[in-house]
Amino acid sequence: MSAYHLTEELFLYPTPSGAYYAVSSNEIDKPRQFIRQMLLQPATKALTIENLQELTGLEDPEKCMEMLHHCQKLGWVQGLKQELSYPSEQLDKILPDMLSAITENGKVLLADMEGFYLASHGFPHEVAEELSALSAEIANVHARRSGVLMNNLGQTSQAWAIVDVFGNSQMGFWPLFIGKNRFVLIISGIPHFNQPEFVSLIWALAIRYAAKAS
């Protein structure tokens, strides 16, 4: 008999920490794949065994429940009482508001892998261009030195920061791996990734870029 029990009439949705985990690396494991599948759905899935099997890619109901329990313990998934649909408006119209909600001082931008910015809030155009170009250069440096960082130092994070004398981030560069794309969130000051807008941001990007590539 199963040790797990599904709560009825809930809808599966990533938490902000779960959404961040899903896109913070291009390394794939089963929990990350599970959350990424959630983010590819046009609407939140009802919490049923059948939907868990679809999202996890596991046929055994017990293993599906174990996966859900594992992610729930880590705070990566949550159950909503109402169904949500993904942000369907044009990205250029909704990105600035989403971005503004995840930064302490209102200065944030989203850059692509080529070093161009898709959306910016709080930065002058010229500054946004320079920071976006810098993010691409940082990514190249990280790619060349990732072996030392990971194997020798055990540093698995791919985020970089410009820090003050106390070690506090003044400007952070946070890569987001969406499908075959790598975006970078560039945030002045402390990031507020614990906001629901962060999940909406990742969901909108996943539908736009990962779903079309799959």
Summary of the structure (lengths in Angstrom):
residues: 214
radius of gyration: 18.1
end to end distance: 36.8
largest distance: 62.2
contacts: 657
relative contact order: 0.17
helix: 44%
strand: 21%
